[in-house]
Amino acid sequence: MTVPLTAADLSLEQKLLLLEGVDAWQTNAVPERGIRSLFLTDGPHGVRKVTAAAGGFAIGENETATAFPPAVTVSSGWNPESARLMGEAIGREARSAGVDVVLGPGVNIKRSPLCGRNFEYFSEDPLVSGVLGSALVRGLQSQGVGASVKHFAANSNENFRFVGDSIVDERALREIYLRAFERIVTEAQPETVMCSYNRLNGTFASENRELLTGILRDEWGFDGVVMTDWGATDDRAAGIAAGTDLDMPGEVPHNRQRIREALADGSLSQAVVDTAVDRMLRLVATHPADSVPPAVDLASHEALAERIAREGAVLLANDGTLPLDPRAEGLLVVGEFFEQLRYQGAGSSLITPPEVVSPRVAFDRRGLEYRYAPGFRALDGVSAPGMLDEAVAAARASRTVLFFGGLTDLEESEGFDRDHLRLSDDQLALLEALIATGAPVVLVLFAGSSVELPMAHRLAAILTMNLPGMLGGEATAQLLLGEANPSGKLAETWVRRQEDSSPFADYNRGALARYYESVYVGYRFHDAAGTDVAFPFGFGLSYTSFAYSDLEVTVADGVVTCRVTVTNTGDRDGAEVVQFYSGANESAVFKPVKELRGFARVEVPAGQSRRAVASFPLADLSYWDVATSGWRLENGEYPIHAAASAADIRLSAVVRVEGPADSRSPYPPEVDRDYASPPREVPASFPALVGRPVVDRYEGRRLTMNTRLSDARRTLLGRLVAGAIIRSVDKDYRAALRLPESLDRDSRVKNSYFVLRMMPNSSMRSLAMSSGGRFPFAVARALELLATGHPIAAVRAFRAGDAA
């Protein structure tokens, strides 16, 4: 029997190597001690294994893998079983590719619809995010592949993700932003958790001991590895002390030296380092080199991807035009997404599939008769000369128009946030012109997040496919033609205007992000504020209809169980997503009007009934009491609602809680006053809510290690540094645009544009940590010293780094 290695068996230099990555995607091996290297790769909706490392972000060519629908689509299906099966499939493909850990799922809350990475996240609601995230992790790890749940925590924007400071009150942090992570950690036991780039309440997540040790490990019992996001390290010694074990992508000599210095001066103990090393050794032991990968049935994976795309499509409006009659004449299809499907988001999650089935391919396989006018370019949403006129002229001679539109990869991606919620100007102009012809116009939408649709009431139907994965065209055809019945429901609210979103008054106004809306996030905000939303949370239509009856709510052994009968009153088989919400008791504490507590997706044949059942702990009715820093279940009556959406309550019952916890507010009077209803501006009492002064620590007026390159341009040196870096990546983007049309060109264009747009939002620190040595830390530090008026120290720093 082999005795497992521990930190005591390794030298200091071996330990330091084990605590950082190498070659962008691997952990360091220690061959003389029989310790293998682990391979980590991006997810979360497929295996993005690069064929060759290309710096820390490793944006380059990928091996092919099944491109499943991203989280926005998975969540719209409200089906944990599909998420579990998707995790299993990704796990099998990862094992066959030699991957040990997949970086996903992403479970951050969709705080604002403007966040560029929303397509990678499940929901504005922590229950949906937690349930689906847990299912995916269980499926993934059942195949011997570790998950890395990300980004921990309160990472809600892209523009300031490298330098931002998320100021979140304790209650909102616990009830909204940590709840999904807590469920996944306690239910699914992920092997790793990835900390985010941003500061949380003044401290970088990678150095936040309260977050990584106090909450994650001590409270929730997490015993796995905490790794950084790529380039998220600020002070490596402080990170280890806080509970960050693995520094990725690694290969930063400065970080190893920082640990040595901290050990030497006593600010970091050897015991803390050894604990991190032991965690890494356990992770490596979990993935033996001689394990036999499972068989991979790609055909079944593709069938699953198609099913998830069908389940996650949401019918937002329909005057009876859908489903289409495949034998009808006079069909016009407009929009280049019809033949160049946007099936996933851009950035680090970009999967390279073996094929993509566009709606045009699916239509042609069926022999459908239609006329096609591109109308606009899929890459940028812009119309070339004559494209709009051609489409409008064709519409005048058509009986029905299908408009395939949406957001492009140049508008919605990791690395930058959206500037607005509109479709491109050319798409909007074309839509208006098509509607003006009098022909019924059906909008088939491809987008990873919500969009403003001011013309919605003048459209015959709206079907959002979200981002449907590699076989999204086939799923689209099935739904449009009635071969399948739409059953998806929105896992986020669609507002009419971006100004109506809950954090609008302070979203992306600067590096300091005031989460001033507290627990009033998404539908919790809109319910209490009375917002006239375009499409509420949980909303989705069908080609049939459903009636609810016989709601039964019972409490036994601390568990609330909700049951309701769902009857399909139409003539088509269908599926209904039943949502169970709890209302607030009469309380002295400000609370949302209602909160999702459970859901059930039920398949109901035409004319038949099925019982929908969901359970939740009675303790879930608690709120986080800042006076005691714990959960508090107040006495009183709590309404329980069975609903078809957040705005469509069908039946209600009451649960009564009796006990010692009478209602009292833990807040000062000014907080109770300002938060009796959702604030639309940052209230004067926000510091009192947070419990401390709110201080903006961002230095944006000159070039420093933690200044965005775009902000550093205010100085001459900053302009020179930022210009040189951005010109370098712009060259890659221009080269990609010149490639001949192919899936490979598609990936290269999207990848290089993602990096191009991300660079102005990056800091010298993040670039030094993630560039694979192409932008050394010594150079970044020397530039900072030079910019802050220390030329001699700058030369010394550069020479010291060069010597090292």
C-alpha positions in Angstrom: 0.0 0.0 0.0 1.4 3.4 -1.0 1.5 6.0 1.7 0.1 9.3 0.3 2.5 12.2 0.1 2.1 15.2 2.3 3.7 18.6 2.4 6.3 17.3 4.8 7.7 15.2 2.0 8.5 18.1 -0.2 11.1 20.8 -0.3 10.1 24.5 -0.2 10.9 24.9 -3.9 8.7 21.8 -4.7 5.9 23.3 -2.7 6.1 26.6 -4.4 5.9 25.0 -7.8 2.9 22.9 -6.7 1.0 26.0 -5.8 1.2 27.6 -9.2 0.4 26.7 -12.8 2.6 26.3 -15.8 2.1 26.6 -19.6 -1.3 28.4 -19.1 -3.4 25.3 -18.5 -1.4 22.9 -16.3 -0.3 22.6 -12.7 3.4 21.9 -12.1 4.5 18.3 -11.9 7.1 17.2 -9.4 8.4 14.1 -11.2 11.1 13.2 -8.6 8.2 12.7 -6.1 5.9 11.0 -8.5 3.5 14.0 -8.6 1.8 14.4 -12.0 0.7 17.6 -13.7 -3.1 18.3 -13.9 -4.7 19.7 -17.0 -7.3 22.4 -16.5 -9.4 23.8 -19.3 -12.2 26.2 -19.9 -15.9 25.3 -19.9 -18.6 25.7 -18.9 -20.8 24.5 -21.8 -18.2 22.3 -23.4 -14.5 21.4 -23.4 -12.3 24.3 -24.7 -8.9 22.6 -24.8 -6.4 24.7 -26.7 -4.1 22.9 -29.1 -1.2 25.1 -28.0 -0.8 27.6 -25.2 -0.9 31.2 -26.3 -0.1 33.2 -23.1 -2.2 33.2 -20.0 -5.5 33.7 -21.7 -4.5 31.0 -24.2 -6.7 32.3 -26.9 -6.0 30.2 -30.0 -7.0 27.1 -31.8 -9.1 24.6 -29.9 -9.7 20.9 -30.2 -13.2 20.1 -31.3 -15.9 19.3 -28.7 -19.6 19.3 -28.4 -20.8 22.9 -28.1 -23.7 22.6 -25.7 -26.1 25.6 -25.2 -24.6 28.1 -22.6 -26.1 28.6 -19.2 -28.6 31.2 -20.4 -30.3 28.5 -22.4 -29.9 25.7 -19.8 -31.5 27.9 -17.2 -34.5 28.7 -19.4 -35.2 25.0 -19.6 -35.5 24.8 -15.7 -34.5 21.1 -16.0 -31.9 20.0 -13.4 -31.8 16.5 -15.1 -30.7 18.1 -18.4 -28.0 20.0 -16.6 -26.8 16.8 -14.9 -26.7 14.9 -18.2 -24.8 17.8 -19.8 -22.3 17.7 -17.0 -21.8 14.0 -17.6 -21.3 14.5 -21.3 -18.8 17.3 -20.8 -17.0 15.1 -18.2 -16.7 12.2 -20.7 -15.3 14.4 -23.4 -12.9 16.1 -20.9 -11.6 12.7 -19.7 -11.0 11.5 -23.3 -9.1 14.8 -24.0 -6.9 14.3 -20.9 -8.5 17.1 -19.0 -8.7 16.8 -15.2 -10.6 19.9 -14.2 -13.2 21.9 -16.2 -13.5 25.6 -15.3 -17.2 25.9 -14.7 -20.0 26.3 -14.0 -20.4 30.1 -13.7 -23.0 30.8 -11.1 -22.8 34.6 -10.6 -26.0 36.5 -10.2 -27.2 38.5 -13.2 -27.3 41.7 -11.3 -27.7 43.9 -14.5 -28.8 42.9 -18.0 -25.8 45.0 -19.3 -23.2 42.5 -18.0 -21.4 41.2 -21.0 -20.9 37.7 -19.5 -24.6 37.1 -18.6 -24.8 34.3 -21.2 -22.4 32.2 -19.1 -24.5 32.6 -15.9 -27.8 31.0 -15.1 -30.1 33.5 -13.5 -30.9 36.6 -11.5 -32.2 34.2 -8.8 -29.8 32.2 -6.6 -32.1 29.2 -6.3 -32.2 28.6 -10.1 -28.4 29.1 -10.2 -27.7 26.9 -7.3 -30.0 24.0 -8.4 -28.8 23.9 -11.9 -25.2 24.5 -10.9 -25.3 21.6 -8.4 -26.7 19.3 -11.1 -24.0 20.2 -13.6 -21.2 19.7 -11.0 -22.6 16.3 -10.0 -22.8 15.2 -13.6 -19.3 16.4 -14.4 -17.6 14.9 -11.3 -19.4 11.6 -11.8 -17.1 11.1 -14.7 -13.9 11.7 -12.7 -13.5 15.3 -13.8 -13.3 18.1 -11.3 -15.5 21.2 -11.4 -14.3 24.7 -10.7 -17.3 26.8 -9.5 -16.8 30.4 -10.4 -16.4 33.4 -10.0 -16.3 33.7 -6.2 -17.8 36.3 -5.5 -19.9 39.3 -6.4 -18.5 39.5 -9.9 -21.2 41.4 -11.8 -19.5 43.4 -14.5 -16.7 43.0 -17.1 -15.6 46.6 -17.7 -14.1 46.9 -14.2 -13.6 43.2 -13.3 -9.8 43.4 -12.9 -9.8 46.5 -10.7 -13.4 46.9 -9.4 -14.5 46.9 -5.8 -18.0 45.4 -5.2 -19.5 47.0 -2.1 -22.2 44.6 -0.9 -24.1 44.7 2.4 -23.8 41.6 4.5 -27.5 40.6 4.0 -27.5 40.9 0.2 -24.2 39.0 0.1 -25.7 36.1 2.0 -29.2 36.0 0.6 -28.3 36.7 -3.1 -24.7 36.6 -4.1 -23.4 33.6 -2.0 -26.5 31.5 -1.9 -25.9 29.6 -5.2 -22.3 28.9 -4.2 -23.4 27.7 -0.8 -25.9 25.2 -2.3 -23.3 23.8 -4.8 -20.6 23.5 -2.2 -22.8 21.7 0.4 -24.8 19.6 -2.1 -22.3 18.7 -4.8 -18.9 19.1 -3.2 -17.0 20.6 -6.1 -13.3 19.8 -6.2 -12.3 23.4 -6.8 -13.7 26.9 -6.5 -12.3 29.8 -8.5 -12.1 33.2 -6.9 -12.9 36.3 -8.9 -10.7 39.2 -10.0 -12.6 42.0 -8.2 -12.3 43.3 -4.7 -15.2 42.5 -2.3 -15.8 45.2 0.2 -12.3 46.6 -0.2 -10.3 43.3 -0.4 -9.3 41.4 -3.5 -11.3 38.1 -3.6 -8.0 36.2 -3.9 -6.9 37.7 -0.5 -10.3 37.8 1.2 -9.9 35.5 4.3 -13.5 36.0 5.5 -14.7 34.8 2.1 -12.3 32.0 1.4 -11.7 30.6 4.8 -14.4 32.0 7.2 -17.4 31.4 4.9 -16.3 28.9 2.3 -14.3 26.5 4.5 -15.3 27.0 8.1 -19.0 27.5 7.6 -19.7 25.5 4.5 -17.2 22.8 5.0 -15.4 23.1 1.6 -12.3 20.9 1.6 -11.1 21.4 -2.0 -8.7 23.7 -3.8 -9.3 27.4 -4.2 -7.7 28.7 -7.4 -7.4 32.2 -8.8 -9.0 33.3 -12.0 -6.3 33.7 -14.6 -4.3 36.7 -13.4 -6.3 37.4 -10.3 -3.4 37.4 -7.9 -2.4 40.7 -6.3 -0.3 39.8 -3.3 0.5 36.1 -3.5 1.5 35.7 0.2 -1.7 37.4 1.3 -3.6 35.1 -1.0 -2.2 32.0 0.5 -2.9 33.3 4.0 -6.5 34.0 3.0 -7.0 30.5 1.6 -6.1 30.7 -2.1 -4.2 27.5 -2.9 -3.4 27.6 -6.6 -2.2 30.6 -8.5 -3.1 30.4 -12.2 -1.8 30.5 -14.8 1.4 30.8 -12.8 5.0 31.1 -14.0 5.4 34.4 -12.2 8.7 34.3 -10.4 7.7 37.4 -8.4 4.9 35.5 -6.7 7.2 32.7 -5.6 9.7 35.2 -4.3 6.9 37.0 -2.4 6.1 33.7 -0.6 9.7 33.2 0.3 10.0 36.7 1.7 6.8 36.3 3.7 8.0 33.0 5.2 11.3 34.6 6.0 9.9 37.7 7.8 7.2 35.6 9.6 4.2 37.3 8.0 3.2 33.9 6.5 3.5 30.7 8.4 4.9 27.4 7.0 1.9 25.6 8.4 -0.5 27.7 6.2 1.6 27.0 3.1 1.7 23.3 3.9 -2.1 23.2 4.3 -2.4 24.6 0.8 0.1 22.1 -0.5 -1.8 19.2 1.1 -4.9 20.4 -0.7 -3.1 20.3 -4.0 -1.7 16.9 -3.3 -5.2 15.6 -2.5 -6.5 17.1 -5.8 -3.7 15.4 -7.8 -4.3 12.1 -6.0 -8.0 12.3 -7.1 -6.9 12.2 -10.7 -4.4 9.3 -11.2 -2.5 9.2 -14.5 -3.4 5.6 -15.3 -7.2 6.1 -15.0 -9.1 4.8 -18.1 -11.3 7.4 -19.7 -14.9 6.4 -20.4 -16.3 5.8 -23.9 -17.6 8.9 -25.7 -20.7 8.7 -27.8 -20.7 12.1 -29.6 -23.9 11.4 -31.4 -25.7 11.1 -28.0 -24.1 14.3 -26.8 -25.3 16.1 -29.9 -28.8 14.8 -29.4 -28.6 16.1 -25.8 -27.4 19.5 -26.9 -30.4 19.7 -29.3 -32.8 18.7 -26.6 -31.4 21.4 -24.2 -31.8 23.9 -27.0 -35.4 23.0 -27.5 -36.2 23.0 -23.7 -34.5 26.4 -23.3 -36.2 28.3 -26.1 -38.8 30.8 -24.9 -41.9 31.8 -26.8 -42.4 35.4 -25.7 -45.3 36.4 -27.9 -47.6 34.7 -30.4 -50.8 35.8 -32.1 -51.4 32.4 -33.7 -48.9 32.8 -36.5 -46.7 30.1 -34.9 -46.4 27.2 -35.5 -45.8 27.7 -39.2 -47.5 25.5 -41.8 -44.6 23.8 -43.6 -46.8 23.6 -46.8 -47.7 27.3 -46.8 -46.4 29.5 -49.6 -45.0 33.0 -49.4 -42.5 32.6 -46.6 -39.6 35.1 -46.5 -36.6 34.6 -44.2 -34.6 37.7 -43.4 -31.4 38.0 -41.3 -28.0 36.4 -41.7 -28.2 34.6 -38.4 -30.4 32.2 -40.5 -27.3 30.8 -42.2 -24.6 32.0 -39.8 -26.0 30.8 -36.5 -24.9 32.6 -33.3 -25.0 29.5 -31.1 -22.7 30.5 -28.2 -21.1 33.6 -26.6 -17.6 34.9 -27.1 -14.6 34.8 -24.8 -12.9 32.1 -22.8 -15.9 29.8 -23.2 -15.8 29.7 -27.0 -16.1 26.0 -28.0 -15.0 24.7 -31.4 -17.6 22.2 -32.5 -17.1 19.6 -35.3 -20.1 21.1 -37.1 -22.8 23.7 -36.7 -26.4 23.1 -37.9 -27.9 26.5 -38.9 -31.6 27.1 -39.3 -31.0 27.3 -43.1 -29.5 23.8 -43.1 -32.5 22.5 -41.0 -35.0 24.2 -43.4 -33.3 22.8 -46.5 -33.2 19.3 -45.1 -37.0 19.5 -44.8 -37.4 20.8 -48.3 -39.2 23.9 -47.2 -40.0 26.6 -49.7 -38.9 30.1 -48.8 -37.2 33.1 -50.1 -34.1 34.4 -48.3 -32.7 37.9 -48.0 -29.7 38.4 -45.6 -30.7 41.9 -44.6 -27.6 42.5 -42.4 -24.3 40.9 -41.6 -24.2 38.4 -38.7 -20.7 39.4 -37.5 -21.6 43.1 -36.7 -25.4 43.5 -37.3 -24.7 46.1 -40.1 -26.4 46.2 -43.4 -24.3 46.5 -46.6 -25.7 48.8 -49.3 -28.9 47.4 -50.8 -29.4 44.7 -48.2 -32.3 46.4 -46.4 -34.1 47.5 -49.6 -33.9 44.0 -51.0 -35.4 42.5 -47.9 -38.2 45.0 -47.7 -39.1 44.6 -51.3 -39.3 40.8 -50.8 -41.5 41.3 -47.8 -44.1 43.2 -49.8 -44.7 40.0 -51.9 -44.7 37.6 -48.9 -47.3 36.2 -46.6 -45.1 35.7 -43.6 -41.7 37.1 -42.6 -39.3 35.3 -40.3 -36.7 37.7 -39.0 -33.6 36.0 -37.6 -32.0 38.7 -35.5 -30.1 39.3 -32.2 -26.9 40.3 -30.6 -23.6 39.8 -32.3 -20.3 38.7 -30.8 -19.0 42.3 -31.2 -21.8 43.5 -28.9 -22.0 40.8 -26.3 -18.9 39.0 -25.0 -16.8 38.3 -22.0 -14.3 41.1 -21.4 -16.6 44.0 -21.8 -20.1 45.0 -20.9 -22.9 46.1 -23.2 -23.4 49.8 -23.7 -27.2 49.4 -24.1 -29.9 46.8 -24.5 -30.9 47.6 -28.1 -30.4 45.5 -31.2 -28.1 47.1 -33.8 -29.4 50.2 -35.5 -29.5 48.5 -38.9 -31.5 45.6 -37.4 -34.0 47.9 -35.8 -34.4 49.9 -39.0 -34.9 46.7 -41.0 -37.5 45.4 -38.5 -39.5 48.6 -38.6 -39.5 48.6 -42.4 -40.6 45.0 -42.5 -43.4 45.6 -40.1 -44.5 48.6 -42.1 -45.1 46.3 -45.2 -48.1 44.8 -43.4 -46.8 41.2 -43.6 -46.9 39.3 -40.2 -43.3 39.4 -38.9 -42.0 36.7 -36.5 -38.8 37.6 -34.6 -36.5 34.7 -34.0 -34.0 36.0 -31.5 -30.4 34.9 -30.8 -28.9 36.6 -27.7 -27.3 35.7 -24.5 -29.2 38.2 -22.5 -32.3 40.4 -22.6 -32.8 43.1 -25.3 -35.2 46.0 -25.6 -38.0 45.3 -28.0 -40.1 48.4 -28.3 -41.8 47.0 -31.3 -42.9 43.8 -29.6 -46.6 44.6 -29.7 -46.5 44.9 -33.5 -44.8 41.6 -34.1 -46.8 38.5 -34.8 -44.6 36.3 -32.6 -41.3 36.4 -30.7 -39.3 33.2 -30.1 -36.0 33.6 -28.3 -33.6 30.8 -28.8 -31.1 32.4 -26.4 -27.8 30.8 -27.5 -28.8 27.3 -28.6 -25.5 25.5 -29.1 -24.1 23.7 -32.2 -27.5 22.1 -33.2 -29.5 25.2 -32.5 -30.7 25.4 -36.1 -32.4 22.1 -35.9 -34.1 23.0 -32.6 -35.2 26.3 -34.1 -36.9 24.6 -37.1 -38.6 22.0 -34.8 -40.1 24.8 -32.7 -41.1 27.1 -35.6 -42.8 24.2 -37.5 -44.6 22.8 -34.4 -42.6 19.5 -34.4 -41.8 20.5 -30.8 -43.7 22.7 -28.4 -41.9 25.6 -26.8 -41.6 25.1 -23.0 -38.8 27.4 -21.8 -39.3 30.2 -19.4 -37.1 33.2 -18.7 -34.6 32.9 -15.8 -34.2 36.7 -15.8 -36.5 39.7 -16.1 -36.6 41.5 -19.5 -37.1 45.2 -18.8 -38.5 47.6 -21.4 -35.6 50.0 -20.9 -32.2 49.6 -19.4 -33.0 52.5 -17.0 -35.6 50.2 -15.4 -33.0 47.7 -14.2 -32.5 47.5 -10.5 -28.8 48.7 -10.3 -28.9 51.2 -13.2 -28.1 54.3 -11.1 -24.6 53.0 -10.2 -23.8 50.3 -12.7 -20.5 50.7 -14.4 -20.1 54.3 -13.3 -16.6 53.5 -12.0 -14.5 50.9 -10.3 -16.4 51.3 -7.1 -19.6 49.3 -7.5 -22.2 50.2 -4.9 -24.7 47.3 -4.7 -27.1 49.9 -3.4 -30.3 47.9 -4.2 -29.3 45.3 -1.5 -31.7 42.3 -1.7 -33.9 43.9 -4.3 -32.3 42.2 -7.3 -34.2 41.3 -10.5 -37.8 40.4 -10.0 -37.4 41.1 -6.3 -36.8 44.7 -7.3 -39.5 44.9 -9.9 -42.2 43.3 -7.7 -41.7 45.9 -5.0 -41.1 48.8 -7.3 -44.1 48.1 -9.5 -42.0 48.2 -12.7 -43.8 47.7 -16.0 -41.5 45.0 -17.4 -41.5 43.7 -20.9 -41.4 40.0 -19.9 -41.3 38.9 -16.2 -39.0 36.4 -14.6 -40.3 32.9 -15.2 -42.4 33.8 -18.2 -42.9 31.7 -21.3 -45.7 30.8 -23.6 -46.6 27.5 -25.3 -48.6 26.2 -28.2 -51.0 24.8 -25.6 -52.4 26.1 -22.3 -52.2 24.9 -18.7 -54.6 25.2 -15.7 -53.6 24.9 -12.1 -55.7 23.4 -9.3 -55.6 21.7 -5.9 -52.7 23.5 -4.3 -51.5 21.6 -1.2 -48.8 22.9 1.1 -47.6 20.8 4.1 -44.9 21.2 6.7 -43.3 18.2 8.2 -39.9 17.7 9.9 -38.8 21.2 9.0 -39.6 20.8 5.3 -42.2 22.6 3.3 -43.7 20.5 0.4 -45.8 22.1 -2.3 -48.1 20.2 -4.6 -50.3 21.4 -7.4 -52.2 19.8 -10.2 -51.4 21.0 -13.7 -53.9 20.3 -16.5 -53.1 20.6 -20.2 -56.2 22.3 -21.5 -55.0 22.4 -25.1 -54.7 19.9 -28.0 -50.9 19.6 -28.0 -48.6 17.7 -25.6 -46.5 20.2 -23.6 -44.3 20.9 -20.6 -45.0 23.5 -17.9 -42.6 25.0 -15.4 -44.4 25.5 -12.1 -42.8 28.0 -9.8 -43.4 28.1 -6.0 -42.8 31.5 -4.3 -43.0 32.5 -0.7 -44.3 35.9 0.3 -43.0 38.0 3.1 -44.6 37.8 6.6 -45.6 41.0 8.3 -42.1 42.2 9.3 -40.2 45.1 10.7 -37.4 44.1 8.3 -37.5 45.2 4.6 -38.0 42.1 2.5 -38.9 41.3 -1.2 -42.6 40.9 -2.0 -41.9 37.2 -2.8 -39.0 34.9 -3.5 -38.6 31.7 -5.5 -38.4 28.7 -3.2 -38.9 25.7 -5.6 -39.8 24.8 -9.1 -40.9 21.7 -11.0 -40.9 21.0 -14.8 -43.8 18.7 -15.7 -44.5 17.0 -19.0 -48.3 16.9 -19.5 -50.0 15.2 -22.5 -52.9 17.0 -24.1 -56.1 16.8 -22.1 -54.4 15.2 -19.1 -53.2 16.3 -15.6 -50.0 15.8 -13.7 -49.0 16.7 -10.1 -46.1 19.1 -9.8 -44.2 18.8 -6.5 -41.4 20.8 -4.9 -39.9 21.0 -1.4 -37.7 23.4 0.5 -36.5 23.7 4.1 -38.7 25.8 6.3 -35.5 27.6 7.3 -35.3 29.0 3.8 -38.0 31.5 4.9 -35.3 33.1 7.1 -33.5 36.3 6.4 -29.9 37.1 7.2 -29.9 39.1 10.5 -26.9 41.5 10.5 -27.3 42.0 14.2 -26.3 38.4 15.0 -24.6 37.5 11.6 -26.9 34.5 11.3 -30.2 33.3 9.7 -33.4 34.4 11.6 -36.8 32.8 11.0 -39.4 35.2 12.2 -42.8 34.3 13.4 -45.8 35.0 11.3 -47.8 33.9 8.2 -45.9 33.3 5.0 -48.0 33.1 1.8 -47.0 30.3 -0.6 -47.8 30.9 -4.3 -48.0 28.4 -7.2 -47.2 30.5 -10.2 -46.6 30.4 -14.0 -44.3 33.3 -13.7 -43.3 36.0 -11.2 -46.2 38.0 -12.5 -48.8 35.2 -12.9 -49.7 33.7 -9.5 -52.4 31.0 -10.0 -53.0 29.7 -6.4 -51.9 30.6 -2.9 -51.8 29.0 0.5 -50.3 30.0 3.9 -47.6 28.6 6.1 -47.6 29.8 9.7 -44.3 29.9 11.7 -44.6 30.0 15.5 -41.6 30.3 17.8 -39.5 32.7 19.8 -38.4 35.0 16.9 -40.6 38.0 16.9 -40.0 40.6 14.3 -37.6 43.4 14.9 -35.3 45.4 12.6 -31.5 45.2 13.0 -31.0 48.4 11.1 -30.8 52.0 12.0 -34.0 54.1 11.3 -32.5 55.8 8.2 -31.9 52.3 6.6 -35.4 51.2 7.4 -36.8 54.4 5.8 -34.7 54.3 2.6 -35.2 50.5 2.0 -38.9 50.3 2.8 -39.2 50.2 -1.0 -36.4 49.6 -3.5 -34.2 52.6 -4.0 -33.7 54.0 -7.5 -30.6 56.0 -6.5 -27.8 55.4 -4.1 -29.4 56.4 -0.8 -27.6 58.5 1.8 -28.0 55.5 4.2 -26.0 53.1 2.0 -22.9 53.3 4.3 -25.1 52.6 7.3 -26.6 49.6 5.4 -23.1 48.3 4.7 -22.0 49.1 8.2 -18.9 51.1 7.4 -17.7 54.1 5.3 -17.7 53.5 1.6 -14.3 54.5 0.2 -13.2 54.5 -3.4 -9.7 53.0 -3.5 -9.3 53.1 -7.2 -6.4 55.1 -8.5 -7.4 55.9 -12.1 -5.5 59.2 -12.8 -2.1 57.6 -13.6 -0.5 54.4 -14.6 -0.3 51.9 -11.7 -0.3 48.1 -11.4 -4.1 48.3 -10.7 -5.2 50.9 -13.2 -7.1 50.0 -16.3 -5.2 50.7 -19.5 -8.0 52.8 -20.7 -7.8 55.1 -17.7 -4.0 55.2 -17.8 -4.2 56.9 -21.2 -4.7 60.2 -19.4 -1.0 60.4 -19.1 1.7 60.3 -21.7 3.4 57.1 -20.4 0.0 55.5 -20.0 -0.9 56.3 -23.6 2.4 54.8 -24.8 2.0 51.6 -22.8 -1.7 51.1 -23.5 -1.2 52.0 -27.2 1.6 49.4 -27.7 -0.4 46.6 -26.0 -3.7 47.3 -27.8 -2.0 47.7 -31.2 -0.5 44.3 -30.7 -3.8 42.5 -30.2 -5.5 44.7 -32.9 -3.0 43.2 -35.4 -4.2 39.7 -34.5 -7.9 40.8 -35.0 -7.2 42.3 -38.4 -5.3 39.2 -39.5 -8.3 37.0 -38.4 -10.7 39.1 -40.5 -8.6 38.4 -43.6 -9.0 34.6 -43.3 -11.4 32.8 -45.7 -14.8 31.9 -44.4 -14.8 28.8 -42.1 -15.6 27.7 -38.5 -11.9 28.3 -37.8 -12.1 31.9 -39.0 -15.2 32.4 -36.9 -13.4 31.3 -33.8 -10.3 33.4 -34.5 -12.3 36.5 -35.2 -14.3 36.1 -32.0 -11.3 35.2 -29.9 -9.1 38.1 -31.1 -12.0 40.6 -30.8 -12.6 39.4 -27.2 -9.0 40.1 -26.3 -9.0 43.4 -28.2 -12.0 44.7 -26.3 -10.8 43.3 -23.0 -7.4 44.9 -23.1 -8.5 48.5 -22.3 -10.2 47.1 -19.2 -7.1 45.1 -18.1 -4.5 46.3 -15.6 -0.7 45.9 -15.8 -1.0 43.5 -12.8 -3.5 41.2 -14.5 -1.5 41.3 -17.7 1.8 40.5 -15.9 0.1 37.6 -14.1 -1.5 36.1 -17.2 0.7 36.8 -20.2 2.9 33.7 -19.8 6.0 35.9 -19.5 5.4 38.1 -22.5 4.7 41.0 -20.2 7.0 40.3 -17.2 6.0 41.6 -13.7 9.4 43.4 -13.5 8.5 45.5 -16.5 5.1 46.3 -15.2 6.5 47.3 -11.8 9.2 49.4 -13.5 6.6 51.2 -15.5 4.5 51.9 -12.4 7.6 53.4 -10.6 8.4 55.5 -13.6 4.8 56.7 -13.9 4.8 57.7 -10.2 8.0 59.7 -10.4 10.6 57.2 -9.3 12.9 56.7 -12.3 15.9 55.3 -10.4 13.8 52.8 -8.6 12.2 51.9 -11.9 15.6 51.1 -13.4 16.5 49.0 -10.3 13.2 47.1 -10.5 13.7 46.4 -14.2 17.3 45.2 -13.6 16.3 43.0 -10.6 13.6 41.4 -12.7 16.0 40.9 -15.6 18.5 39.3 -13.4 15.9 37.0 -11.9 
